[in-house]
Amino acid sequence: MTQPKREPFTGELTHDPRVLLGPGPSNLHPRVTRAMTAPILGYLDPDFLAIMDDVMVLLRHLFQTDNEMCITLPGTGMAGMEAAVCNVVEPGDEVVVGIHGFFGQRLAEIVERHGGTAIRVEVDFGQVVGTNRIEAALDAHPAAKMVAVVHGETSSGVGQPLEEIGRLVRERDKLFLVDTVCSLGGAHVPVDETLIDICYGAGQKCVGGPAGIACITLNDRSMTVIGARSRPVDTWYLDLTLIRKYWLSERAYHHTTPGPLVYALHAALRMIQEEGLEPRIARHQKCGDLLKAGLTGLGLELFGDPVNRLPMLTCVMIPDGVDDATVRSRLLQDYGIEIAGGFGPLKGKAWRIGLMGFSCSERNVHYLINALREILAD
Ligand SMILES: *Cc1c(COP(=O)(O)O)cnc(C)c1O
């Protein structure tokens, strides 16, 4: 389809703000937005290096880790996923991937794009992967190098328990990789305690920052495995041994760090520290519970394993006779609220409602529930 010809915008963009209650991006606190307008610094300016050092300290707090390697990457959450996989996987390596939704599928696909073999341990949408299934996969593939899972599966609204798998993977002396793009900043991600070796997140979900910046942490075990590769990482841009030199040792140029995104992430991380991890996680839990109660109060049915439903992403079934697109466009046009449609088997059948970072407030829950009540009554 060709685009209709039109004149470009002139002057500033004038769209109204939205209430972002989808799977990300989430709304930014004004302080985070303001941080992006701080003066630009060169990527080796001592003031910039000091901000980077601060970001590393704040990320260690967020990931609950002592890992030295706790840095940002240019790019969205997918840059974190790609980096986490491609730095470890060499052609022929086997990786056990626990799949409980769309992002697990992506992890497996990325393993294969880098020449690895993904051993898929897949469960139905809405369920979580049992440790026994991972154990059976490791028994059948004793040479596997790594086990990878998604913590918060944004496609199904279900959270994968990590502790047992972490212990199993460490017993078997494999690497444990966890995607926390959805959950980081809104749920506990105790990297060291859970025996996670490689973990990544992104700015724009519960962390409360902008899109375009990923965060990643790796422990010494995983950096040793990466250092022992028989050939260099097959992407130069996301090669963590090179990027490490910029963040931690020689401070040598690798790429131009996107300063305003780092400033904004820094502000978001400071706000996490000021709020406190516990109160912040409690806020996400409380608002998530309130939303679920409000939706069931409207007579709607929640999706997914009730024991493991995520606080920050709720998947709810669309009632019979209600048109998905009509409701979502009315929410957007009449109320300025964004929510998302269902994914994969839930396409057209469910909505996905996010309560992430600054978007996660009781006020937003009440606003959405009232808007839905009005729309569904028509
Ligand atoms: C959003 C998301 C990603 C991808 O992040 P982008 O910022 O969209 O690239 C990966 N994994 C999970 C679990 C996510 O929710």
The ligand as a MOL file (V3000), in Angstrom:
LIG
                    3D

  0  0  0     0  0            999 V3000
M  V30 BEGIN CTAB
M  V30 COUNTS 15 15 0 0 0
M  V30 BEGIN ATOM
M  V30 1 C 8.9670 -5.8510 25.7380 0
M  V30 2 C 9.6930 -7.1290 25.9380 0
M  V30 3 C 10.8420 -7.4600 25.2030 0
M  V30 4 C 11.3430 -6.6330 24.0670 0
M  V30 5 O 11.6490 -5.3440 24.4180 0
M  V30 6 P 11.6390 -4.1520 23.3310 0
M  V30 7 O 11.9990 -2.9740 24.1660 0
M  V30 8 O 10.2800 -4.0990 22.7500 0
M  V30 9 O 12.6770 -4.4690 22.3210 0
M  V30 10 C 11.4930 -8.6420 25.5090 0
M  V30 11 N 11.0390 -9.4620 26.4670 0
M  V30 12 C 9.9390 -9.1830 27.1800 0
M  V30 13 C 9.4960 -10.1210 28.2310 0
M  V30 14 C 9.2300 -8.0100 26.9310 0
M  V30 15 O 8.1330 -7.7390 27.6480 0
M  V30 END ATOM
M  V30 BEGIN BOND
M  V30 1 1 1 2
M  V30 2 1 2 3
M  V30 3 2 2 14
M  V30 4 1 3 4
M  V30 5 2 3 10
M  V30 6 1 4 5
M  V30 7 1 5 6
M  V30 8 2 6 7
M  V30 9 1 6 8
M  V30 10 1 6 9
M  V30 11 1 10 11
M  V30 12 2 11 12
M  V30 13 1 12 13
M  V30 14 1 12 14
M  V30 15 1 14 15
M  V30 END BOND
M  V30 END CTAB
M  END
